Amino acid sequence: MKFVLKGVCLGLGLLALQACAFVDQEIELGYTPQGYEPQGSGTVVAAAPKAAYTNDLNPEGRLIIGTVKNGFGSRTADVLPVNDPATWIANAVVSELELAGYTVEKSGSTVVDDAARAIEVKVTKVFTDQDTGMMTIGAISTLFYELTVKSNGTVVATIPVTYSADISERSIAGTGSLKAAALKEALEKSLSTAMPQVLEALQGTPTS
């Protein structure tokens, strides 16, 4: 009897997971500042992020940033962001600049040409594709963005970022929290390469 009950429970659990695969997942994009060198000081003006998404939109016009799949690996629903992906990346950059010792002033313009030190952020793609395996589920996240350091309108450095990788810790269910964790990890890992380049570029810019 116990074996029968276990089988029924397992079957119901699998049916529940399949049912969830037909529902869009809304996730909040998060980030934890890591701290990078070289440290600096003074003011950096951060431009408003430029969103140039290549992502598709759903029928309601919302940005699609990922896939939800069933147990056979077929796409059944979408992943939608609660917060804007471009702003998410721009805010992460600002948090790293502040942690490195800079005072950041945010601009309402996507282009800043009148500051001694400025940074512009352009985001073209934020996406996480559910990776359904035999026993576990992962999420392959892809980020395309560009960071530009400027001084009085002159480009000091342009850092294009292309990142794509599976989440380091897979799960038994393709939940929204798994997708959110995958994108958080992707941003943290991609900025681990990009931010030292940004900070190095700022070292060579005038303070006024």
Secondary structure as GFF3:
##gff-version 3
##sequence-region A 1 208
A	DSSP	alpha_helix	2	20	.	.	.	ID=ss1
A	DSSP	beta_strand	25	27	.	.	.	ID=ss2
A	DSSP	beta_strand	43	46	.	.	.	ID=ss3
A	DSSP	beta_strand	50	51	.	.	.	ID=ss4
A	DSSP	beta_strand	66	69	.	.	.	ID=ss5
A	DSSP	beta_strand	75	81	.	.	.	ID=ss6
A	DSSP	alpha_helix	85	99	.	.	.	ID=ss7
A	DSSP	beta_strand	103	106	.	.	.	ID=ss8
A	DSSP	beta_strand	118	132	.	.	.	ID=ss9
A	DSSP	beta_strand	137	151	.	.	.	ID=ss10
A	DSSP	beta_strand	154	166	.	.	.	ID=ss11
A	DSSP	alpha_helix	176	203	.	.	.	ID=ss12
###
